[in-house]
């Protein structure tokens, strides 16, 4: 009994001590939060930029004079002028039921004229603002071998881009009509991620903490601004992609620490590992929030929209995997699936008419979001797509669809980079030893025999064929050649191939008279015929994998990786070991 009583006293003593330590820690934490709260309150009261009258103006009811074309209306804001431009634009849209995109201008009393409104701080109660509607933009892409020019037609709002011709591809103009309200204006992921501005209170805290870090090396320990930082970072990341890769998240975390060194993590080697994890999970929460608003890019991955065999959160996620910028865009304002389906039906009729290029281009641009929803969500066969979207399988529309998805030109970029790397590639092929080197030199023999008479198209074809062999893949898995065979046999044989470039060679009456017909077959369907050369066929095949959301053939993964990441320079920061070694040789 004595031992049990001693143990009870010892246990009570230890529990009491532990409770006292916990209470002491809680009391200390509460005191620190109270001290920090008092410091921030004093800081807000002493900061000249935060004026009490301005705060009051936000909270008081406000009336603005709004000019809507020939009509003038009043906009009543019971809670005062919104803090952000997005909230003000939303209020104008909701009050006057505006469905089109617009910008705002305000009457400047100093100059007596209207200026673009970029901040709500520029307006006060009873000021005048003007709604300026945004017009559509027509882009006409014209490669030109002499100049690099941008000309803007003020009447048609047409912009013409002229870029350097790469020694042989067609200089015909490709017109791309882009409506700013058709899909979100996204761009490729930047080389250096720019950290946005946070809330005014967070910026004050960060400014003082950065100054303390530079002077004393102390780190910021205030956890309350972390949620604001993560929320703003998630919004900015979504402007590029809804599903950032690990490398992209790391680049954001690095940029955050470089911009605000006071946010470094004590004890971490990189200083930003915890931020990486926080950003990753914040993007997951942000996507959940977007699903509630019906954003199709994330809504398509909800379990109720998945196939019964794929009803797992991480299985077969539909997302941009090859640097697609507009992977699954929103429907244009005022449009839905039913209205755009009517446009598609009319487009099928227009595609049968002659000299109707301009109308086809306009309708293809307008129905882009509807087409992407069908391609990504329904995954139809190539035959069905060709029946429903015949215009998509024209060479001009393939290049424009690629540009709508990635914001990059296809054929000019592909050929120019191929020409740029050609001298170095030929040198690499020539220096290769062994059986592979012998095969490469045999292929290049035709170029070495007639150095001054080889056309550019032939040089490009030899370089591409050698590249396939150099990467350890079989040329026959991509290119199928037919020599002096009947057309019926060719059509029957092509029906057995999933993804091929076919070349039909027929000899004429003379020994040197040989004609070639180059085309592309997908899932046994001839989708393109009458192409000019092998390099153009490779570029268009890459474009079709984007336009139809097709995966690369496993047996040709390195060749298509070279097409995408070396020649078109899409997602070129993430390379396989074999492709990284080739790129190092090209740049050495």
SULBEL-V739452 format. One record per helix or strand of 2 or more residues. SS is the DSSP state (alpha for helix, beta for strand). FROM is the first residue (numbers start at 1). LEN is the number of residues. Records with the same first field share a line. If there is no record, write none. Layout:
SS: FROM-LEN  FROM-LEN
This chain:
alpha: 2-45  52-8  85-12  120-3  200-17  223-16  246-14  261-3  273-20  296-4  303-3  308-3  337-14  357-10  368-11  382-7  390-4  395-12  411-21  434-16  456-15  475-3  487-8  534-14  554-14  577-11
beta: 62-7  71-7  102-7  113-4  128-6  137-6  149-5  158-5  173-6  479-5  499-9  514-9  525-7
